[in-house]
Amino acid sequence: MDMRKLVGRNFARLRREKRLTQEEVETRSGFSQQYLSGLERGKRNPTIVTLYELSQALGVSHVDLVMPDNQASLKK
């Protein structure tokens, strides 16, 4: 399991569910739109602190960003 891709997919899914653009998350989190784009494409390797800060910007638990795809669908 590639954790970078998993985090990227989860981040993109949660961001869309919250109806937020990358630019809006940039404003909320302080991370650039370019960084967020790279994260969603699985090109970034975020620290645990970054995951926490991004989860706060999305209004979700940091665990939601690392939850395997099959468990994320069960949580709903």
C-alpha positions in Angstrom: 0.0 0.0 0.0 1.5 3.3 -1.0 0.6 5.7 1.9 1.3 8.8 -0.2 -1.4 7.8 -2.8 -3.8 6.7 0.0 -3.5 10.0 1.8 -3.8 11.9 -1.5 -7.0 10.0 -2.4 -8.5 10.5 1.0 -7.6 14.2 1.1 -9.1 14.8 -2.3 -12.3 12.8 -1.5 -12.8 14.6 1.8 -12.1 18.0 0.3 -14.7 17.4 -2.4 -17.2 16.1 0.1 -16.8 19.4 2.0 -17.2 21.2 -1.3 -13.9 23.0 -0.9 -11.4 24.0 -3.6 -7.7 23.6 -3.1 -7.5 27.4 -2.9 -10.0 27.4 0.0 -8.0 24.8 1.8 -4.9 26.8 1.1 -6.5 29.8 2.9 -7.6 27.6 5.9 -4.3 25.7 6.2 -1.5 27.9 5.0 -0.3 25.1 2.6 0.1 26.3 -1.0 -2.3 25.2 -3.7 0.7 23.6 -5.4 1.5 21.6 -2.3 -2.1 20.4 -2.0 -2.1 19.4 -5.7 1.0 17.4 -5.2 -0.5 15.8 -2.1 -3.6 14.8 -4.0 -1.5 13.2 -6.7 0.4 11.2 -4.2 3.7 13.1 -4.9 4.1 14.5 -1.3 5.1 12.7 1.8 3.4 14.7 4.6 4.5 14.6 8.2 2.1 13.7 11.0 1.9 17.4 11.9 1.0 18.3 8.3 -1.7 15.6 8.4 -3.1 17.0 11.6 -3.1 20.6 10.3 -4.8 19.5 7.0 -7.4 17.5 8.9 -8.2 20.6 11.0 -8.6 22.7 7.8 -11.1 20.1 6.5 -12.9 19.7 9.8 -12.2 15.9 9.9 -10.1 13.6 12.1 -6.5 13.1 11.1 -7.3 9.3 11.1 -9.6 9.9 8.1 -6.6 10.9 6.0 -4.8 7.6 6.6 -7.8 5.2 6.7 -7.7 2.5 4.0 -10.2 2.9 1.2 -12.3 -0.1 2.1 -12.7 1.1 5.7 -13.5 4.7 4.7 -16.6 3.5 2.8 -17.7 1.5 5.9 -17.4 4.5 8.2 -20.2 6.3 6.3 
